[in-house]
Amino acid sequence: MEIKGEAKLVRIFLGEDDLLHHKPVYETIVLEARKAGLAGATVFKGIMGFGKASRIHTSKILRLSEDLPIVIEIVDEFEKVEKFLPVLHNIFEEAKCGGLITIEKAEIIKYVTGNLK
């Protein structure tokens, strides 16, 4: 499969401690993205950040594991991303967690699936 040209980038911000059915929300999102056939998803763990409540979350040694920020990025064709948005909405509703979802234009220069070994 090859994707090239205009696409959408979904960026999802949430907390490391956000759970859905005793499983991290970020894990649920990645597994659902895979199930939906999206091109890929990557989870980034932040070392410091704050959200709506303006509470600082940091990885400093004295505050180990303080609900660090998580960012998930998903890039795919516009139609596939649009179809996935209700899934994201349902995950956030069911988990009752805070977060932020953004979408922006992206241009895919090259995306080719590798050979599975």
Biopython code that builds the backbone (N, CA, C, O; Angstrom):
import numpy as np
from Bio.PDB.StructureBuilder import StructureBuilder

atoms = [
    (1, "MET", "N", (0.850, -1.182, 0.000)),
    (1, "MET", "CA", (0.000, 0.000, 0.000)),
    (1, "MET", "C", (0.891, 1.239, 0.000)),
    (1, "MET", "O", (1.895, 1.301, 0.710)),
    (2, "GLU", "N", (0.511, 2.206, -0.798)),
    (2, "GLU", "CA", (1.253, 3.458, -0.841)),
    (2, "GLU", "C", (0.274, 4.613, -0.718)),
    (2, "GLU", "O", (-0.777, 4.625, -1.359)),
    (3, "ILE", "N", (0.632, 5.580, 0.114)),
    (3, "ILE", "CA", (-0.164, 6.791, 0.279)),
    (3, "ILE", "C", (0.733, 7.957, -0.084)),
    (3, "ILE", "O", (1.893, 8.005, 0.326)),
    (4, "LYS", "N", (0.200, 8.898, -0.850)),
    (4, "LYS", "CA", (0.996, 10.056, -1.227)),
    (4, "LYS", "C", (0.048, 11.228, -1.422)),
    (4, "LYS", "O", (-1.081, 11.050, -1.878)),
    (5, "GLY", "N", (0.506, 12.428, -1.077)),
    (5, "GLY", "CA", (-0.292, 13.622, -1.309)),
    (5, "GLY", "C", (-0.925, 14.157, -0.044)),
    (5, "GLY", "O", (-0.423, 13.950, 1.061)),
    (6, "GLU", "N", (-2.050, 14.857, -0.227)),
    (6, "GLU", "CA", (-2.704, 15.524, 0.895)),
    (6, "GLU", "C", (-3.309, 14.520, 1.872)),
    (6, "GLU", "O", (-3.925, 13.532, 1.473)),
    (7, "ALA", "N", (-3.120, 14.795, 3.151)),
    (7, "ALA", "CA", (-3.616, 13.915, 4.209)),
    (7, "ALA", "C", (-3.984, 14.763, 5.417)),
    (7, "ALA", "O", (-3.897, 15.990, 5.378)),
    (8, "LYS", "N", (-4.390, 14.104, 6.476)),
    (8, "LYS", "CA", (-4.699, 14.773, 7.739)),
    (8, "LYS", "C", (-3.856, 14.174, 8.851)),
    (8, "LYS", "O", (-3.614, 12.968, 8.905)),
    (9, "LEU", "N", (-3.419, 15.063, 9.738)),
    (9, "LEU", "CA", (-2.679, 14.666, 10.938)),
    (9, "LEU", "C", (-3.594, 14.893, 12.131)),
    (9, "LEU", "O", (-4.045, 16.012, 12.376)),
    (10, "VAL", "N", (-3.862, 13.834, 12.863)),
    (10, "VAL", "CA", (-4.634, 13.938, 14.106)),
    (10, "VAL", "C", (-3.632, 13.910, 15.236)),
    (10, "VAL", "O", (-2.777, 13.027, 15.298)),
    (11, "ARG", "N", (-3.737, 14.876, 16.130)),
    (11, "ARG", "CA", (-2.853, 14.937, 17.293)),
    (11, "ARG", "C", (-3.754, 14.912, 18.524)),
    (11, "ARG", "O", (-4.660, 15.734, 18.659)),
    (12, "ILE", "N", (-3.497, 13.968, 19.412)),
    (12, "ILE", "CA", (-4.334, 13.753, 20.590)),
    (12, "ILE", "C", (-3.473, 13.953, 21.835)),
    (12, "ILE", "O", (-2.431, 13.318, 21.995)),
    (13, "PHE", "N", (-3.925, 14.841, 22.706)),
    (13, "PHE", "CA", (-3.222, 15.139, 23.955)),
    (13, "PHE", "C", (-4.039, 14.574, 25.104)),
    (13, "PHE", "O", (-5.240, 14.830, 25.191)),
    (14, "LEU", "N", (-3.410, 13.813, 25.984)),
    (14, "LEU", "CA", (-4.090, 13.290, 27.161)),
    (14, "LEU", "C", (-3.065, 12.979, 28.235)),
    (14, "LEU", "O", (-1.873, 13.228, 28.054)),
    (15, "GLY", "N", (-3.516, 12.446, 29.332)),
    (15, "GLY", "CA", (-2.630, 12.125, 30.442)),
    (15, "GLY", "C", (-2.272, 10.660, 30.477)),
    (15, "GLY", "O", (-3.059, 9.798, 30.085)),
    (16, "GLU", "N", (-1.091, 10.395, 30.947)),
    (16, "GLU", "CA", (-0.588, 9.028, 31.068)),
    (16, "GLU", "C", (-1.482, 8.167, 31.965)),
    (16, "GLU", "O", (-1.623, 6.968, 31.726)),
    (17, "ASP", "N", (-2.076, 8.762, 32.979)),
    (17, "ASP", "CA", (-2.883, 8.013, 33.940)),
    (17, "ASP", "C", (-4.338, 7.831, 33.511)),
    (17, "ASP", "O", (-5.101, 7.192, 34.235)),
    (18, "ASP", "N", (-4.748, 8.367, 32.365)),
    (18, "ASP", "CA", (-6.121, 8.201, 31.903)),
    (18, "ASP", "C", (-6.354, 6.744, 31.520)),
    (18, "ASP", "O", (-5.599, 6.161, 30.741)),
    (19, "LEU", "N", (-7.413, 6.169, 32.084)),
    (19, "LEU", "CA", (-7.695, 4.747, 31.887)),
    (19, "LEU", "C", (-9.089, 4.517, 31.321)),
    (19, "LEU", "O", (-10.009, 5.304, 31.540)),
    (20, "LEU", "N", (-9.218, 3.418, 30.589)),
    (20, "LEU", "CA", (-10.509, 2.926, 30.124)),
    (20, "LEU", "C", (-10.497, 1.418, 30.319)),
    (20, "LEU", "O", (-9.694, 0.713, 29.707)),
    (21, "HIS", "N", (-11.380, 0.930, 31.164)),
    (21, "HIS", "CA", (-11.430, -0.506, 31.506)),
    (21, "HIS", "C", (-10.067, -1.000, 31.994)),
    (21, "HIS", "O", (-9.593, -2.052, 31.563)),
    (22, "HIS", "N", (-9.449, -0.250, 32.880)),
    (22, "HIS", "CA", (-8.168, -0.598, 33.515)),
    (22, "HIS", "C", (-7.007, -0.655, 32.523)),
    (22, "HIS", "O", (-5.973, -1.251, 32.824)),
    (23, "LYS", "N", (-7.159, -0.044, 31.346)),
    (23, "LYS", "CA", (-6.115, -0.022, 30.336)),
    (23, "LYS", "C", (-5.871, 1.438, 29.958)),
    (23, "LYS", "O", (-6.825, 2.212, 29.890)),
    (24, "PRO", "N", (-4.620, 1.836, 29.711)),
    (24, "PRO", "CA", (-4.355, 3.227, 29.336)),
    (24, "PRO", "C", (-5.157, 3.640, 28.097)),
    (24, "PRO", "O", (-5.267, 2.878, 27.136)),
    (25, "VAL", "N", (-5.708, 4.842, 28.132)),
    (25, "VAL", "CA", (-6.502, 5.355, 27.002)),
    (25, "VAL", "C", (-5.642, 5.416, 25.743)),
    (25, "VAL", "O", (-6.124, 5.114, 24.652)),
    (26, "TYR", "N", (-4.371, 5.805, 25.883)),
    (26, "TYR", "CA", (-3.512, 5.871, 24.699)),
    (26, "TYR", "C", (-3.391, 4.518, 24.015)),
    (26, "TYR", "O", (-3.339, 4.445, 22.788)),
    (27, "GLU", "N", (-3.346, 3.447, 24.800)),
    (27, "GLU", "CA", (-3.258, 2.098, 24.243)),
    (27, "GLU", "C", (-4.553, 1.748, 23.503)),
    (27, "GLU", "O", (-4.520, 1.171, 22.416)),
    (28, "THR", "N", (-5.676, 2.099, 24.095)),
    (28, "THR", "CA", (-6.970, 1.854, 23.450)),
    (28, "THR", "C", (-7.046, 2.582, 22.112)),
    (28, "THR", "O", (-7.505, 2.013, 21.121)),
    (29, "ILE", "N", (-6.599, 3.839, 22.080)),
    (29, "ILE", "CA", (-6.646, 4.620, 20.844)),
    (29, "ILE", "C", (-5.780, 3.985, 19.763)),
    (29, "ILE", "O", (-6.219, 3.869, 18.619)),
    (30, "VAL", "N", (-4.572, 3.576, 20.096)),
    (30, "VAL", "CA", (-3.673, 2.969, 19.110)),
    (30, "VAL", "C", (-4.258, 1.662, 18.584)),
    (30, "VAL", "O", (-4.216, 1.408, 17.380)),
    (31, "LEU", "N", (-4.800, 0.832, 19.469)),
    (31, "LEU", "CA", (-5.378, -0.438, 19.033)),
    (31, "LEU", "C", (-6.606, -0.214, 18.150)),
    (31, "LEU", "O", (-6.812, -0.945, 17.181)),
    (32, "GLU", "N", (-7.420, 0.790, 18.477)),
    (32, "GLU", "CA", (-8.587, 1.103, 17.652)),
    (32, "GLU", "C", (-8.174, 1.681, 16.294)),
    (32, "GLU", "O", (-8.819, 1.408, 15.282)),
    (33, "ALA", "N", (-7.106, 2.473, 16.273)),
    (33, "ALA", "CA", (-6.594, 3.009, 15.008)),
    (33, "ALA", "C", (-6.115, 1.874, 14.107)),
    (33, "ALA", "O", (-6.335, 1.890, 12.896)),
    (34, "ARG", "N", (-5.472, 0.915, 14.704)),
    (34, "ARG", "CA", (-5.004, -0.253, 13.941)),
    (34, "ARG", "C", (-6.182, -1.046, 13.405)),
    (34, "ARG", "O", (-6.191, -1.468, 12.248)),
    (35, "LYS", "N", (-7.179, -1.244, 14.264)),
    (35, "LYS", "CA", (-8.378, -1.975, 13.860)),
    (35, "LYS", "C", (-9.110, -1.255, 12.714)),
    (35, "LYS", "O", (-9.708, -1.898, 11.851)),
    (36, "ALA", "N", (-9.055, 0.073, 12.716)),
    (36, "ALA", "CA", (-9.710, 0.874, 11.681)),
    (36, "ALA", "C", (-8.907, 0.914, 10.380)),
    (36, "ALA", "O", (-9.363, 1.477, 9.385)),
    (37, "GLY", "N", (-7.723, 0.322, 10.385)),
    (37, "GLY", "CA", (-6.919, 0.265, 9.177)),
    (37, "GLY", "C", (-6.175, 1.540, 8.852)),
    (37, "GLY", "O", (-5.789, 1.767, 7.705)),
    (38, "LEU", "N", (-5.970, 2.384, 9.870)),
    (38, "LEU", "CA", (-5.224, 3.620, 9.640)),
    (38, "LEU", "C", (-3.753, 3.300, 9.370)),
    (38, "LEU", "O", (-3.250, 2.249, 9.767)),
    (39, "ALA", "N", (-3.080, 4.218, 8.694)),
    (39, "ALA", "CA", (-1.700, 3.976, 8.257)),
    (39, "ALA", "C", (-0.741, 3.729, 9.413)),
    (39, "ALA", "O", (0.199, 2.946, 9.275)),
    (40, "GLY", "N", (-0.963, 4.384, 10.553)),
    (40, "GLY", "CA", (-0.088, 4.187, 11.699)),
    (40, "GLY", "C", (-0.393, 5.177, 12.794)),
    (40, "GLY", "O", (-1.077, 6.176, 12.570)),
    (41, "ALA", "N", (0.106, 4.903, 13.963)),
    (41, "ALA", "CA", (-0.070, 5.783, 15.117)),
    (41, "ALA", "C", (1.194, 5.703, 15.957)),
    (41, "ALA", "O", (1.798, 4.640, 16.099)),
    (42, "THR", "N", (1.582, 6.844, 16.510)),
    (42, "THR", "CA", (2.762, 6.901, 17.371)),
    (42, "THR", "C", (2.398, 7.619, 18.658)),
    (42, "THR", "O", (1.721, 8.647, 18.637)),
    (43, "VAL", "N", (2.850, 7.072, 19.775)),
    (43, "VAL", "CA", (2.610, 7.662, 21.091)),
    (43, "VAL", "C", (3.919, 8.263, 21.589)),
    (43, "VAL", "O", (4.963, 7.611, 21.591)),
    (44, "PHE", "N", (3.835, 9.535, 22.014)),
    (44, "PHE", "CA", (4.983, 10.236, 22.592)),
    (44, "PHE", "C", (4.674, 10.538, 24.052)),
    (44, "PHE", "O", (3.571, 10.973, 24.384)),
    (45, "LYS", "N", (5.657, 10.306, 24.923)),
    (45, "LYS", "CA", (5.506, 10.616, 26.340)),
    (45, "LYS", "C", (6.268, 11.906, 26.632)),
    (45, "LYS", "O", (7.473, 11.995, 26.393)),
    (46, "GLY", "N", (5.557, 12.897, 27.150)),
    (46, "GLY", "CA", (6.176, 14.177, 27.468)),
    (46, "GLY", "C", (6.877, 14.138, 28.809)),
    (46, "GLY", "O", (6.587, 13.291, 29.654)),
    (47, "ILE", "N", (7.795, 15.056, 28.993)),
    (47, "ILE", "CA", (8.498, 15.141, 30.280)),
    (47, "ILE", "C", (7.950, 16.263, 31.141)),
    (47, "ILE", "O", (8.244, 16.345, 32.333)),
    (48, "MET", "N", (7.135, 17.142, 30.518)),
    (48, "MET", "CA", (6.542, 18.231, 31.287)),
    (48, "MET", "C", (5.405, 18.840, 30.476)),
    (48, "MET", "O", (5.474, 18.910, 29.248)),
    (49, "GLY", "N", (4.356, 19.283, 31.173)),
    (49, "GLY", "CA", (3.246, 19.937, 30.490)),
    (49, "GLY", "C", (2.175, 20.355, 31.467)),
    (49, "GLY", "O", (2.257, 20.081, 32.664)),
    (50, "PHE", "N", (1.149, 21.035, 30.928)),
    (50, "PHE", "CA", (-0.017, 21.370, 31.729)),
    (50, "PHE", "C", (-1.218, 21.436, 30.804)),
    (50, "PHE", "O", (-1.081, 21.595, 29.591)),
    (51, "GLY", "N", (-2.400, 21.310, 31.397)),
    (51, "GLY", "CA", (-3.638, 21.333, 30.631)),
    (51, "GLY", "C", (-4.586, 22.373, 31.172)),
    (51, "GLY", "O", (-4.165, 23.389, 31.726)),
    (52, "LYS", "N", (-5.880, 22.114, 31.010)),
    (52, "LYS", "CA", (-6.923, 23.062, 31.361)),
    (52, "LYS", "C", (-6.817, 23.572, 32.798)),
    (52, "LYS", "O", (-7.014, 24.761, 33.051)),
    (53, "ALA", "N", (-6.510, 22.689, 33.728)),
    (53, "ALA", "CA", (-6.443, 23.068, 35.141)),
    (53, "ALA", "C", (-5.144, 23.806, 35.481)),
    (53, "ALA", "O", (-4.961, 24.243, 36.617)),
    (54, "SER", "N", (-4.257, 23.944, 34.520)),
    (54, "SER", "CA", (-2.961, 24.608, 34.683)),
    (54, "SER", "C", (-2.066, 23.944, 35.719)),
    (54, "SER", "O", (-1.139, 24.574, 36.226)),
    (55, "ARG", "N", (-2.328, 22.699, 36.035)),
    (55, "ARG", "CA", (-1.477, 21.950, 36.962)),
    (55, "ARG", "C", (-0.277, 21.414, 36.190)),
    (55, "ARG", "O", (-0.439, 20.755, 35.163)),
    (56, "ILE", "N", (0.916, 21.694, 36.681)),
    (56, "ILE", "CA", (2.138, 21.233, 36.023)),
    (56, "ILE", "C", (2.325, 19.740, 36.285)),
    (56, "ILE", "O", (2.234, 19.280, 37.423)),
    (57, "HIS", "N", (2.585, 18.998, 35.221)),
    (57, "HIS", "CA", (2.924, 17.578, 35.304)),
    (57, "HIS", "C", (4.366, 17.475, 34.828)),
    (57, "HIS", "O", (4.708, 17.965, 33.751)),
    (58, "THR", "N", (5.204, 16.839, 35.627)),
    (58, "THR", "CA", (6.627, 16.797, 35.299)),
    (58, "THR", "C", (7.227, 15.445, 35.652)),
    (58, "THR", "O", (6.687, 14.700, 36.470)),
    (59, "SER", "N", (8.358, 15.144, 35.018)),
    (59, "SER", "CA", (9.059, 13.889, 35.277)),
    (59, "SER", "C", (10.224, 14.080, 36.238)),
    (59, "SER", "O", (11.058, 13.187, 36.389)),
    (60, "LYS", "N", (10.285, 15.238, 36.889)),
    (60, "LYS", "CA", (11.383, 15.474, 37.830)),
    (60, "LYS", "C", (11.419, 14.377, 38.888)),
    (60, "LYS", "O", (10.386, 13.819, 39.256)),
    (61, "ILE", "N", (12.594, 14.084, 39.359)),
    (61, "ILE", "CA", (12.827, 12.942, 40.244)),
    (61, "ILE", "C", (11.919, 12.911, 41.478)),
    (61, "ILE", "O", (11.495, 11.833, 41.893)),
    (62, "LEU", "N", (11.616, 14.053, 42.064)),
    (62, "LEU", "CA", (10.785, 14.063, 43.264)),
    (62, "LEU", "C", (9.302, 13.893, 42.963)),
    (62, "LEU", "O", (8.505, 13.670, 43.874)),
    (63, "ARG", "N", (8.931, 13.996, 41.693)),
    (63, "ARG", "CA", (7.524, 13.889, 41.318)),
    (63, "ARG", "C", (7.354, 12.776, 40.286)),
    (63, "ARG", "O", (6.601, 12.921, 39.324)),
    (64, "LEU", "N", (8.055, 11.675, 40.494)),
    (64, "LEU", "CA", (8.039, 10.577, 39.544)),
    (64, "LEU", "C", (6.616, 10.102, 39.257)),
    (64, "LEU", "O", (5.795, 9.992, 40.168)),
    (65, "SER", "N", (6.336, 9.829, 38.015)),
    (65, "SER", "CA", (5.057, 9.272, 37.588)),
    (65, "SER", "C", (3.880, 10.151, 37.991)),
    (65, "SER", "O", (2.932, 9.675, 38.614)),
    (66, "GLU", "N", (3.938, 11.420, 37.642)),
    (66, "GLU", "CA", (2.881, 12.381, 37.972)),
    (66, "GLU", "C", (1.968, 12.634, 36.780)),
    (66, "GLU", "O", (1.836, 13.778, 36.343)),
    (67, "ASP", "N", (1.339, 11.600, 36.248)),
    (67, "ASP", "CA", (0.392, 11.739, 35.142)),
    (67, "ASP", "C", (1.000, 12.563, 34.010)),
    (67, "ASP", "O", (0.467, 13.605, 33.631)),
    (68, "LEU", "N", (2.107, 12.089, 33.484)),
    (68, "LEU", "CA", (2.827, 12.818, 32.445)),
    (68, "LEU", "C", (1.990, 12.972, 31.174)),
    (68, "LEU", "O", (1.109, 12.156, 30.902)),
    (69, "PRO", "N", (2.271, 14.022, 30.398)),
    (69, "PRO", "CA", (1.506, 14.229, 29.167)),
    (69, "PRO", "C", (1.840, 13.171, 28.114)),
    (69, "PRO", "O", (2.979, 12.722, 27.992)),
    (70, "ILE", "N", (0.818, 12.795, 27.366)),
    (70, "ILE", "CA", (0.943, 11.848, 26.268)),
    (70, "ILE", "C", (0.404, 12.527, 25.012)),
    (70, "ILE", "O", (-0.632, 13.189, 25.053)),
    (71, "VAL", "N", (1.109, 12.361, 23.902)),
    (71, "VAL", "CA", (0.646, 12.852, 22.610)),
    (71, "VAL", "C", (0.639, 11.673, 21.647)),
    (71, "VAL", "O", (1.618, 10.936, 21.537)),
    (72, "ILE", "N", (-0.477, 11.510, 20.954)),
    (72, "ILE", "CA", (-0.598, 10.470, 19.934)),
    (72, "ILE", "C", (-0.743, 11.177, 18.598)),
    (72, "ILE", "O", (-1.540, 12.106, 18.470)),
    (73, "GLU", "N", (0.017, 10.747, 17.606)),
    (73, "GLU", "CA", (-0.113, 11.301, 16.265)),
    (73, "GLU", "C", (-0.520, 10.195, 15.302)),
    (73, "GLU", "O", (0.044, 9.101, 15.301)),
    (74, "ILE", "N", (-1.517, 10.514, 14.480)),
    (74, "ILE", "CA", (-2.020, 9.595, 13.465)),
    (74, "ILE", "C", (-2.110, 10.380, 12.160)),
    (74, "ILE", "O", (-2.685, 11.468, 12.131)),
    (75, "VAL", "N", (-1.552, 9.843, 11.093)),
    (75, "VAL", "CA", (-1.634, 10.491, 9.786)),
    (75, "VAL", "C", (-2.227, 9.495, 8.799)),
    (75, "VAL", "O", (-1.806, 8.340, 8.727)),
    (76, "ASP", "N", (-3.213, 9.966, 8.039)),
    (76, "ASP", "CA", (-3.795, 9.125, 6.992)),
    (76, "ASP", "C", (-4.628, 9.997, 6.068)),
    (76, "ASP", "O", (-4.721, 11.211, 6.250)),
    (77, "GLU", "N", (-5.225, 9.365, 5.086)),
    (77, "GLU", "CA", (-6.076, 10.066, 4.137)),
    (77, "GLU", "C", (-7.258, 10.694, 4.868)),
    (77, "GLU", "O", (-7.723, 10.182, 5.886)),
    (78, "PHE", "N", (-7.729, 11.809, 4.328)),
    (78, "PHE", "CA", (-8.806, 12.584, 4.931)),
    (78, "PHE", "C", (-10.017, 11.714, 5.292)),
    (78, "PHE", "O", (-10.522, 11.793, 6.412)),
    (79, "GLU", "N", (-10.475, 10.899, 4.366)),
    (79, "GLU", "CA", (-11.686, 10.098, 4.587)),
    (79, "GLU", "C", (-11.521, 9.118, 5.747)),
    (79, "GLU", "O", (-12.428, 8.950, 6.561)),
    (80, "LYS", "N", (-10.364, 8.478, 5.813)),
    (80, "LYS", "CA", (-10.132, 7.506, 6.884)),
    (80, "LYS", "C", (-10.059, 8.186, 8.248)),
    (80, "LYS", "O", (-10.547, 7.656, 9.246)),
    (81, "VAL", "N", (-9.439, 9.371, 8.279)),
    (81, "VAL", "CA", (-9.351, 10.120, 9.530)),
    (81, "VAL", "C", (-10.738, 10.573, 9.972)),
    (81, "VAL", "O", (-11.092, 10.437, 11.143)),
    (82, "GLU", "N", (-11.511, 11.103, 9.056)),
    (82, "GLU", "CA", (-12.878, 11.551, 9.381)),
    (82, "GLU", "C", (-13.720, 10.408, 9.921)),
    (82, "GLU", "O", (-14.502, 10.601, 10.852)),
    (83, "LYS", "N", (-13.570, 9.238, 9.358)),
    (83, "LYS", "CA", (-14.322, 8.058, 9.801)),
    (83, "LYS", "C", (-13.899, 7.628, 11.212)),
    (83, "LYS", "O", (-14.691, 7.041, 11.949)),
    (84, "PHE", "N", (-12.646, 7.923, 11.582)),
    (84, "PHE", "CA", (-12.120, 7.519, 12.888)),
    (84, "PHE", "C", (-12.499, 8.489, 14.013)),
    (84, "PHE", "O", (-12.471, 8.109, 15.184)),
    (85, "LEU", "N", (-12.848, 9.717, 13.681)),
    (85, "LEU", "CA", (-13.158, 10.720, 14.711)),
    (85, "LEU", "C", (-14.273, 10.303, 15.676)),
    (85, "LEU", "O", (-14.127, 10.529, 16.877)),
    (86, "PRO", "N", (-15.382, 9.703, 15.212)),
    (86, "PRO", "CA", (-16.404, 9.248, 16.174)),
    (86, "PRO", "C", (-15.867, 8.191, 17.150)),
    (86, "PRO", "O", (-16.303, 8.126, 18.300)),
    (87, "VAL", "N", (-14.937, 7.378, 16.694)),
    (87, "VAL", "CA", (-14.323, 6.374, 17.580)),
    (87, "VAL", "C", (-13.561, 7.087, 18.694)),
    (87, "VAL", "O", (-13.674, 6.721, 19.864)),
    (88, "LEU", "N", (-12.786, 8.105, 18.326)),
    (88, "LEU", "CA", (-12.056, 8.892, 19.330)),
    (88, "LEU", "C", (-13.024, 9.540, 20.319)),
    (88, "LEU", "O", (-12.812, 9.502, 21.531)),
    (89, "HIS", "N", (-14.075, 10.127, 19.786)),
    (89, "HIS", "CA", (-15.075, 10.782, 20.635)),
    (89, "HIS", "C", (-15.647, 9.786, 21.648)),
    (89, "HIS", "O", (-15.765, 10.105, 22.831)),
    (90, "ASN", "N", (-15.993, 8.605, 21.197)),
    (90, "ASN", "CA", (-16.562, 7.583, 22.085)),
    (90, "ASN", "C", (-15.573, 7.138, 23.156)),
    (90, "ASN", "O", (-15.959, 6.911, 24.303)),
    (91, "ILE", "N", (-14.304, 7.013, 22.790)),
    (91, "ILE", "CA", (-13.278, 6.614, 23.767)),
    (91, "ILE", "C", (-13.187, 7.662, 24.872)),
    (91, "ILE", "O", (-13.174, 7.315, 26.053)),
    (92, "PHE", "N", (-13.124, 8.948, 24.496)),
    (92, "PHE", "CA", (-13.034, 10.010, 25.489)),
    (92, "PHE", "C", (-14.289, 10.066, 26.359)),
    (92, "PHE", "O", (-14.198, 10.270, 27.569)),
    (93, "GLU", "N", (-15.454, 9.887, 25.746)),
    (93, "GLU", "CA", (-16.707, 9.904, 26.514)),
    (93, "GLU", "C", (-16.756, 8.758, 27.514)),
    (93, "GLU", "O", (-17.106, 8.951, 28.679)),
    (94, "GLU", "N", (-16.403, 7.569, 27.053)),
    (94, "GLU", "CA", (-16.465, 6.396, 27.921)),
    (94, "GLU", "C", (-15.421, 6.466, 29.038)),
    (94, "GLU", "O", (-15.693, 6.060, 30.167)),
    (95, "ALA", "N", (-14.233, 6.979, 28.726)),
    (95, "ALA", "CA", (-13.167, 7.069, 29.726)),
    (95, "ALA", "C", (-13.384, 8.221, 30.695)),
    (95, "ALA", "O", (-12.802, 8.247, 31.780)),
    (96, "LYS", "N", (-14.232, 9.182, 30.297)),
    (96, "LYS", "CA", (-14.483, 10.378, 31.115)),
    (96, "LYS", "C", (-13.169, 11.073, 31.481)),
    (96, "LYS", "O", (-12.978, 11.523, 32.611)),
    (97, "CYS", "N", (-12.273, 11.148, 30.500)),
    (97, "CYS", "CA", (-10.991, 11.804, 30.745)),
    (97, "CYS", "C", (-10.933, 13.110, 29.965)),
    (97, "CYS", "O", (-11.669, 13.315, 29.000)),
    (98, "GLY", "N", (-10.058, 13.966, 30.400)),
    (98, "GLY", "CA", (-9.838, 15.206, 29.679)),
    (98, "GLY", "C", (-8.860, 14.977, 28.543)),
    (98, "GLY", "O", (-8.200, 13.940, 28.473)),
    (99, "GLY", "N", (-8.776, 15.938, 27.671)),
    (99, "GLY", "CA", (-7.829, 15.817, 26.577)),
    (99, "GLY", "C", (-8.128, 16.832, 25.494)),
    (99, "GLY", "O", (-9.034, 17.656, 25.624)),
    (100, "LEU", "N", (-7.364, 16.760, 24.440)),
    (100, "LEU", "CA", (-7.500, 17.674, 23.313)),
    (100, "LEU", "C", (-7.199, 16.897, 22.042)),
    (100, "LEU", "O", (-6.239, 16.128, 21.981)),
    (101, "ILE", "N", (-8.031, 17.107, 21.029)),
    (101, "ILE", "CA", (-7.813, 16.477, 19.727)),
    (101, "ILE", "C", (-7.725, 17.589, 18.697)),
    (101, "ILE", "O", (-8.612, 18.439, 18.621)),
    (102, "THR", "N", (-6.655, 17.589, 17.899)),
    (102, "THR", "CA", (-6.517, 18.570, 16.832)),
    (102, "THR", "C", (-6.339, 17.845, 15.503)),
    (102, "THR", "O", (-5.897, 16.697, 15.449)),
    (103, "ILE", "N", (-6.693, 18.541, 14.447)),
    (103, "ILE", "CA", (-6.493, 18.011, 13.092)),
    (103, "ILE", "C", (-5.857, 19.120, 12.265)),
    (103, "ILE", "O", (-6.245, 20.285, 12.351)),
    (104, "GLU", "N", (-4.888, 18.735, 11.476)),
    (104, "GLU", "CA", (-4.279, 19.700, 10.576)),
    (104, "GLU", "C", (-3.922, 19.020, 9.265)),
    (104, "GLU", "O", (-3.838, 17.794, 9.184)),
    (105, "LYS", "N", (-3.715, 19.837, 8.245)),
    (105, "LYS", "CA", (-3.312, 19.313, 6.946)),
    (105, "LYS", "C", (-1.896, 18.775, 7.030)),
    (105, "LYS", "O", (-1.038, 19.320, 7.725)),
    (106, "ALA", "N", (-1.681, 17.706, 6.315)),
    (106, "ALA", "CA", (-0.337, 17.144, 6.209)),
    (106, "ALA", "C", (-0.137, 16.715, 4.760)),
    (106, "ALA", "O", (-1.086, 16.322, 4.082)),
    (107, "GLU", "N", (1.064, 16.792, 4.309)),
    (107, "GLU", "CA", (1.373, 16.286, 2.977)),
    (107, "GLU", "C", (2.297, 15.096, 3.130)),
    (107, "GLU", "O", (3.395, 15.206, 3.675)),
    (108, "ILE", "N", (1.845, 13.983, 2.649)),
    (108, "ILE", "CA", (2.656, 12.767, 2.717)),
    (108, "ILE", "C", (3.598, 12.773, 1.515)),
    (108, "ILE", "O", (3.158, 12.785, 0.365)),
    (109, "ILE", "N", (4.864, 12.763, 1.792)),
    (109, "ILE", "CA", (5.876, 12.730, 0.748)),
    (109, "ILE", "C", (6.075, 11.293, 0.276)),
    (109, "ILE", "O", (6.142, 11.020, -0.922)),
    (110, "LYS", "N", (6.168, 10.383, 1.244)),
    (110, "LYS", "CA", (6.304, 8.968, 0.910)),
    (110, "LYS", "C", (5.838, 8.130, 2.085)),
    (110, "LYS", "O", (6.227, 8.370, 3.228)),
    (111, "TYR", "N", (5.015, 7.160, 1.797)),
    (111, "TYR", "CA", (4.600, 6.167, 2.787)),
    (111, "TYR", "C", (4.412, 4.859, 2.042)),
    (111, "TYR", "O", (3.501, 4.724, 1.225)),
    (112, "VAL", "N", (5.264, 3.913, 2.321)),
    (112, "VAL", "CA", (5.164, 2.604, 1.704)),
    (112, "VAL", "C", (5.293, 1.589, 2.808)),
    (112, "VAL", "O", (6.210, 1.670, 3.625)),
    (113, "THR", "N", (4.385, 0.630, 2.844)),
    (113, "THR", "CA", (4.490, -0.407, 3.870)),
    (113, "THR", "C", (5.674, -1.296, 3.573)),
    (113, "THR", "O", (5.959, -1.607, 2.416)),
    (114, "GLY", "N", (6.361, -1.704, 4.624)),
    (114, "GLY", "CA", (7.517, -2.583, 4.477)),
    (114, "GLY", "C", (7.088, -4.033, 4.350)),
    (114, "GLY", "O", (5.920, -4.373, 4.539)),
    (115, "ASN", "N", (8.036, -4.863, 4.033)),
    (115, "ASN", "CA", (7.769, -6.307, 3.970)),
    (115, "ASN", "C", (7.680, -6.856, 5.374)),
    (115, "ASN", "O", (8.584, -6.648, 6.183)),
    (116, "LEU", "N", (6.612, -7.550, 5.670)),
    (116, "LEU", "CA", (6.485, -8.183, 6.978)),
    (116, "LEU", "C", (7.322, -9.442, 7.008)),
    (116, "LEU", "O", (7.253, -10.265, 6.095)),
    (117, "LYS", "N", (8.105, -9.591, 8.045)),
    (117, "LYS", "CA", (8.991, -10.755, 8.149)),
    (117, "LYS", "C", (8.389, -11.807, 9.010)),
    (117, "LYS", "O", (8.993, -12.860, 9.213)),
]
sb = StructureBuilder()
sb.init_structure("model")
sb.init_model(0)
sb.init_chain("A")
sb.init_seg("    ")
for serial, (resi, resn, name, xyz) in enumerate(atoms, 1):
    if name == "N":
        sb.init_residue(resn, " ", resi, " ")
    sb.init_atom(name, np.array(xyz, "f"), 0.0, 1.0, " ", f" {name:<3s}", serial, name[0])
structure = sb.get_structure()
